[in-house]
Amino acid sequence: MRKRLLAFLLCLIMALSLLPTAVFAANGSAGDVNIAFGDGWRLDAGGCLHITGAVHNEPTRKVDNWIYINKTVWADVKFRITSVVAEPGSSIDNCESLFSNCENLVSVDLRYLDTSRVATMEEMFYNCKSLKSVDLSRLDTSNVTNMKSMFERCIHLTSVTLRDPAYPDGFNTQYVNNMSNMFEDCYSLPCMDLSSLNLKSAYYAKEMFLNCHSLYRLDIGNLNGVTDDIVYECLALQEISGTPNSVNKLAHNLSDIGKWNLTWYDYPNARHWENVQTGEVYRTHDELVNSLFYSTAERVTLRLYNGYLIHFDPCGGNFSDRGIQFSYTTTDGRG
C-alpha cells in the first residue's frame, strides 16, 4: 500500500512539473480577476498583460512542422493579449521574441519597464499584426546589440516613436550592430526618420525596410553598414535623405524604384531623382552614383522627379521635431 502511495505521489509531482508556466484562474470581470499569471506578470480578463515585477524571459526554440518557433514567457496566452502595461518597478532580462506572434496586440505602454540588462530585442514585436503605433522612447537600450526583425510583419504599423528629446537617455542605439529586417513587411508604414539615432555600430542593416510598400519618405541618417536591398520593393518611396555615403549605398535600389514608378503619360520623367539642395536631376544610375560619391555636403535629400505620381503626402508635410515620429495624415482625408 505504501509503495502504491509513493508511486502515485511521484507521478503527481512529475505531472505538475510538466504544466506550462502560465497558471490559469477562474473567469471574472476585466481588471479584477486574472485569467493567467506567472512570475512578475498577470493577464486580466480584459486581455491586458500587466508586467508587475521582475520577469525572466528565456525563449526556447521548438520545431513545429519543420519551422523553428520561439516559445516565450507568456506564449501560452499570446492570442489573448490585446494590450500591455508595464507597471512601476517592473523589469525584464531578455526581450527576444517577447511579444512575437501576439496577433491581437493593439497597444503597449512600456514607459516603466526596466530593460537595462537586455542585450537583444530580436523579433520583439514580430508578427504583431494588429499593432498600429508604438512608443519606445523611454526604453533603456544602452546594452542592446541586436534589433534584427524587431518589427517585422507588423503589417498595420503606421507610427513609431524611438527617440524623444524629453528623454535623451532613451533608446540608445550606440552598440546595436544588427538592424537587418528591422521593419520588413511593415506594409502600412509611410515615413521613418533615423537621423537622430546613433548608427555607427549598425554594421548589418540588410533588407531593413524590405517590402515596406507604403514607405513614402525615409531619412537614413548616417547608416553606413551593410545595407543590401534596404529599400527593395519600396515602390512608393518618393524622398530619401541622409549622408551622401549612406544614400549612395542605396543607389541600386533607388534606380529600380525610379524605373518601376512609371505612368504611361510621363515616362521620360518617371525615372529621375532630383537633388533638393542643388537642383540637379539624375537621369541615369551613373549620374546619381557619381554625384553622391564626390559630394562634400553633410546631408543630401533626393526626391523622385515625377509630379504626376505624387497624389498626396502621407507624412503630413514635415518630420516632427521629436525625432522618429510622424503624423499619418493625408490631404485626401485618408488619415
C-alpha positions in Angstrom: 0.0 0.0 0.0 2.8 2.4 0.9 4.6 1.7 -2.3 1.5 2.4 -4.3 1.0 5.7 -2.5 4.6 6.7 -3.1 4.3 5.8 -6.7 1.1 7.9 -7.0 2.8 10.9 -5.4 5.8 10.6 -7.6 3.6 10.5 -10.8 1.7 13.5 -9.5 4.9 15.5 -8.9 6.1 14.6 -12.4 2.8 15.7 -14.0 2.8 19.0 -12.2 6.4 19.7 -13.4 5.2 19.4 -17.0 2.5 22.1 -16.6 3.1 25.4 -18.5 4.4 28.4 -16.7 1.2 30.3 -17.2 -1.3 29.5 -14.4 -5.0 29.9 -15.3 -7.6 31.2 -12.8 -11.3 31.4 -12.8 -13.1 33.8 -15.2 -14.2 37.2 -13.9 -14.7 40.8 -14.9 -11.8 42.7 -16.6 -9.3 44.3 -14.3 -10.2 42.5 -11.1 -9.6 38.8 -11.9 -6.6 37.3 -13.6 -7.2 34.6 -16.2 -3.4 33.8 -16.2 -0.3 34.8 -14.3 3.3 34.0 -13.8 6.4 35.4 -12.0 6.2 39.1 -12.4 3.2 39.3 -14.7 -0.6 38.7 -14.9 -3.2 38.8 -17.7 -6.6 40.2 -16.7 -9.9 39.2 -18.2 -9.9 42.2 -20.5 -6.8 41.0 -22.3 -4.4 43.4 -20.7 -1.0 42.0 -19.8 0.4 43.6 -16.7 4.1 43.4 -16.1 4.3 43.8 -12.4 7.8 42.7 -11.3 11.0 41.0 -12.5 10.3 38.8 -15.5 12.7 36.2 -16.7 12.3 35.5 -20.4 14.3 32.7 -21.9 12.9 31.9 -25.4 13.3 28.2 -26.3 13.2 27.2 -29.9 11.0 24.2 -30.8 10.2 22.7 -34.1 6.6 22.9 -35.3 6.0 21.4 -38.8 9.7 21.9 -39.6 9.6 25.6 -38.6 11.6 26.9 -35.6 9.3 28.9 -33.3 10.4 30.8 -30.2 8.4 30.0 -27.1 8.4 32.9 -24.7 7.4 33.5 -21.1 3.6 34.1 -21.9 3.5 32.2 -25.1 0.6 30.0 -23.9 -1.7 33.1 -23.7 -0.3 35.2 -26.5 -3.5 35.2 -28.5 -5.5 36.6 -25.5 -3.2 39.6 -25.2 -4.7 42.8 -26.6 -2.7 45.4 -24.6 0.5 45.6 -22.4 1.2 47.8 -19.4 4.5 47.8 -17.6 3.9 48.9 -14.0 6.5 50.9 -11.9 9.2 48.6 -10.6 8.9 46.1 -13.5 11.9 44.7 -15.3 12.9 42.1 -17.9 16.2 40.5 -18.7 15.6 39.4 -22.3 13.3 40.9 -25.0 13.9 38.4 -27.7 10.5 37.4 -29.3 8.9 39.0 -26.2 5.6 39.8 -28.0 6.2 37.7 -31.0 3.1 36.5 -32.7 0.8 38.4 -30.4 -1.5 38.9 -33.3 -4.3 40.6 -31.3 -1.9 43.1 -29.5 -3.2 46.7 -30.2 -1.3 48.9 -27.7 1.8 48.8 -25.5 2.9 51.1 -22.6 6.4 50.2 -21.6 7.5 53.5 -20.1 8.2 52.0 -16.6 9.9 48.8 -17.9 13.5 48.4 -16.8 15.4 47.0 -19.8 18.9 48.0 -18.7 20.1 44.4 -18.7 18.7 43.5 -22.1 21.1 42.6 -24.9 18.8 41.5 -27.6 15.4 42.7 -28.9 15.4 40.4 -31.9 11.8 39.8 -33.1 10.4 41.6 -30.1 7.2 42.6 -31.9 7.4 40.1 -34.8 4.1 39.5 -36.5 2.1 41.8 -34.2 -0.5 42.2 -36.9 -2.9 44.5 -35.0 -0.3 46.9 -33.6 -0.7 50.4 -35.2 1.5 52.6 -33.1 4.3 52.2 -30.6 6.4 54.5 -28.4 9.7 53.1 -27.1 11.4 56.4 -26.5 11.8 55.7 -22.7 13.4 52.2 -23.0 16.9 51.8 -21.8 18.6 50.1 -24.7 22.2 51.0 -23.7 23.3 47.4 -23.7 21.3 46.2 -26.7 23.3 44.8 -29.6 20.6 43.1 -31.7 17.4 44.5 -33.1 17.1 42.2 -36.0 13.4 41.8 -37.3 12.2 43.8 -34.3 9.0 45.0 -36.0 9.0 42.5 -38.9 5.5 41.7 -40.2 3.8 44.4 -38.2 1.6 44.9 -41.2 -0.6 47.7 -39.8 2.1 49.7 -38.0 1.9 53.4 -39.0 3.5 55.2 -36.1 6.9 54.5 -34.4 8.5 56.8 -31.8 12.0 55.7 -30.9 13.6 58.9 -29.8 12.2 61.9 -27.8 14.3 64.9 -26.8 12.4 64.9 -23.5 14.1 61.5 -22.7 17.7 61.9 -24.1 18.9 58.6 -22.5 16.1 56.6 -24.1 16.5 54.2 -27.0 20.3 54.5 -27.2 21.5 52.5 -30.2 25.2 53.1 -29.9 26.0 49.4 -29.5 23.4 47.9 -31.8 25.2 46.1 -34.7 22.3 44.3 -36.3 19.2 46.0 -37.6 18.6 43.7 -40.6 15.0 43.2 -41.5 14.0 45.5 -38.6 10.9 46.9 -40.4 10.5 44.2 -43.1 6.9 43.7 -44.3 5.6 46.8 -42.4 3.3 47.4 -45.3 1.5 50.4 -43.8 4.5 52.4 -42.6 4.6 55.7 -44.5 7.6 57.5 -43.1 10.7 56.9 -41.0 13.5 59.2 -39.8 16.6 57.6 -38.4 18.7 60.8 -38.3 18.6 61.1 -34.5 19.9 57.6 -33.9 23.5 56.7 -33.3 24.1 54.2 -36.1 27.9 54.0 -36.0 27.8 50.3 -34.8 25.0 49.2 -37.1 27.0 47.1 -39.5 24.2 44.8 -40.5 21.1 46.6 -41.9 20.3 44.3 -44.9 16.7 44.5 -46.0 15.8 46.8 -43.2 12.7 48.2 -44.9 12.2 45.3 -47.4 8.6 45.3 -48.8 7.5 48.5 -47.0 5.1 49.1 -49.8 3.7 52.4 -48.3 7.1 53.9 -47.4 7.0 57.4 -48.9 9.8 59.3 -47.1 12.9 57.9 -45.4 15.8 59.6 -43.6 18.6 57.0 -43.4 20.8 59.3 -41.2 24.4 58.1 -41.1 23.8 54.4 -41.7 26.9 53.1 -43.4 26.9 49.4 -42.7 25.8 46.5 -45.0 22.6 47.9 -46.5 21.9 45.5 -49.3 18.3 45.8 -50.5 17.5 48.1 -47.6 14.6 49.7 -49.6 14.0 46.8 -52.0 10.3 46.7 -53.2 9.6 50.1 -51.5 8.0 51.3 -54.7 6.1 54.1 -53.1 9.3 55.8 -52.0 9.4 59.5 -53.1 12.0 61.1 -50.9 15.2 59.9 -49.2 17.7 61.8 -47.0 20.9 61.1 -45.2 24.7 61.5 -45.6 25.8 61.3 -49.2 27.7 58.0 -48.5 24.6 56.4 -46.8 22.3 57.4 -49.7 24.8 56.3 -52.3 24.8 52.8 -50.8 21.1 52.6 -51.8 21.6 53.9 -55.3 20.9 50.5 -56.9 17.5 50.2 -55.2 16.8 53.8 -56.0 17.4 53.2 -59.7 15.0 50.3 -59.6 12.3 52.4 -57.8 12.6 55.1 -60.5 12.1 52.5 -63.2 9.1 51.0 -61.6 7.4 54.3 -60.7 6.1 54.9 -64.2 3.0 56.5 -65.6 2.2 56.0 -69.3 1.9 59.7 -69.9 5.1 60.7 -68.1 7.6 58.0 -68.9 10.6 60.3 -69.6 10.4 61.9 -66.1 9.4 58.9 -64.0 12.9 57.5 -63.5 14.6 60.7 -62.4 15.8 61.6 -58.9 16.3 65.3 -58.1 18.8 66.7 -55.5 16.7 69.0 -53.4 19.7 71.0 -52.2 21.4 71.6 -55.6 18.5 71.2 -58.1 20.5 68.5 -60.0 18.4 65.9 -61.8 19.9 62.5 -62.3 18.7 60.8 -65.4 21.0 57.7 -65.1 22.3 55.5 -62.4 25.8 56.6 -63.0 24.9 60.2 -62.7 23.4 59.6 -59.3 26.3 57.5 -58.0 29.0 59.9 -59.2 27.3 62.9 -57.8 26.9 61.3 -54.3 30.4 59.9 -54.4 32.0 63.3 -54.9 29.6 65.3 -52.8 31.1 67.3 -49.9 27.7 68.1 -48.3 27.0 66.8 -44.8 23.5 65.7 -45.9 21.6 65.2 -49.1 17.9 64.9 -49.9 16.7 63.2 -53.1 13.1 63.4 -54.4 11.6 61.4 -57.2 11.1 63.8 -60.1 7.6 63.0 -61.2 4.8 65.5 -60.5 2.1 63.2 -61.7 2.9 60.3 -59.4 2.6 62.2 -56.1 -1.1 62.5 -55.3 -0.8 63.1 -51.5 1.8 63.3 -48.8 1.1 60.6 -46.2 3.6 62.1 -43.8 1.7 65.3 -43.2 4.3 67.6 -44.6 7.5 67.5 -42.4 9.0 65.3 -39.9 8.2 66.1 -36.3 11.0 67.8 -34.3 10.6 65.0 -31.7 12.8 62.7 -33.8 11.5 59.5 -35.1 7.8 60.2 -35.2 5.3 61.3 -37.8 1.7 62.1 -38.1 -0.2 59.9 -40.6 -2.4 62.5 -42.2 -3.2 62.9 -45.9 -4.6 65.7 -48.0 -7.4 63.5 -49.3 -8.9 62.7 -45.9 -7.5 59.2 -45.5 -5.7 59.9 -42.2 
